[in-house]
Every structure is written in C-alpha cells, then in structure tokens.
C-alpha cells in the first residue's frame, strides 16, 4: 500500500486531488450545508462546530425538524467521502514532498496517519447519527459523551495532518535550498 501511495504521488495526481477537495468545498457550501440547515433550525451539523459542548448538542437536538434524519444521513455520506479525499490528498502530498527532499524526512509509515482522521470521522458520524435518530427527549448521555470525545480527537488529528504538512514543506524547502548552496 505504501509503495502504491509513493508510486501515485505525482504532480498530476496532486492537482486532481486538489481539484476534488475544491469541488468538495463548493458542494458543501452550496448544497449540503444549506440543505442541512433548512431542517436543523439554521444550525450547522455537529461535525463542523468547534468547540462543541453538551449544551449545544442538547439545544440542537431539541430544535430538529422531522426531515433531520434524511438530511443528516446525506451530510454524513458526503462528509465521509470528503474526509477520504482529504486523506488521499495528504498521503500523496507527503509522499511527493518526501520524494523531493534530498534528506530523509520521515518513515513511510507516516503516510498512513491521514487514515486515522478518516477512521475517527466514521466513528464521529456514527455517534452523531445515533443522536439524530434518537428522540430528543432521551438525553443519550453515553452516546453524547462518546461523540464529543471522538469529535475532539478527530479535530486534533485534522490539525495534526495540517501541522505535518507544514513541517514537511518547511524541511523539504530547507533541505533543497541547502543542497543548492
């Protein structure tokens, strides 16, 4: 798998994945999020709210209208696919930068790190779906607690992916600059 990532880490494939990320953002902001907000009393999906608290979850669950389960299911599918595209982009970008650095930057196992964010996004979506499909009169404290913890970890992993990207970019640039001197 790691060899396949390294083999597909080309400039063309990175541009394709970047275009897919751009299309995903456009679809999210023009279709998916407005459709969700229409049945969620104007609230954003739980996944995109930072920070997210117990109180916010309780208030929003009480404000849901009858079409929320369909809207949230559609959002969850789109969110999961977007997370997969982002993970592939990060893995390809990191492999591409690592191949261009005159010094070794990291072990190839690092290329699997973006998959952790996808796994936690799937768990987060499942937990939030359980809350959406249950009655707002049932507090579901256990599911809410798990969903909030998973949400925090997923945000941390997403920020970690970005931090690793910046770090690899800085070191790749530095090592290439130093090699030219």
Buried (B, 14 or more C-beta within 10 A) or exposed (E): EBEEBBEBBEEEBBEBBBEBBEEBEEBBEEEBBEBBBEBBEEBEBBBEBEEBEEEBBBEBBEBBEEEBEEBBBBBBEBBBEBBBBBBBBBBBBBBBBBEEBEEEBBEBEBBEBBBBBBBBBBBBBBBBBBBBEEEBEEBBEEBBEBBBEBBBBBBEBBEBBEEBBEBBEEBBEEBEEEEEE
